[in-house]
Amino acid sequence: MNLEPKTEIFETETPDQTHQLGIQIASKLSPGYCVSMSGGLGAGKTALTRGIAEGLGADSRLVSSPTYVLVNEYPLPDSELFIFHLDLFRMNEPTTELQDIGLDEMRNEGIVITEWADMASNMLVPPCIKIAIDITGMVSRKFTLQFID
């Protein structure tokens, strides 16, 4: 039995390629999954989320950074499920605040995508895809994905 998480690395050269990568990632998700992203300002976390949303059938035009509202909800078509898009950047006590806003309930009602997830990694339990984003150029990025079941 292999307990090590599966890791895949992708490199993108344009924001459109980042969006397309998000669409590919969406095909690996199902209700109850979390996607936890880490990377600096401007790394492409929200751009990747737009692609994931589109890949799941949501209206990607609705996707915006939840930095000031902490969580955005995007309905999935023909279902009662949602994408919950969280941003931990402005949280003072992410572990407590995630409990207060209902992280467990969100996972029961859809898919949770979290930006700045490294601030509360203990709260983001499997099944989960952890994505580390490295800025490699003006618009190029390196994405390291870990699949944790």
Secondary structure by P-SEA (a helix, b strand, c coil): cccccbbbbbbbccaaaaaaaaaaaaaaccccbbbbbbbcccccaaaaaaaaaaaaccccccccccccccbbbbbbccccbbbbbbbccccccaaaaaaaacaaaaaaabbbbbcccccccccccccbbbbbbbbcccccbbbbbbbcc
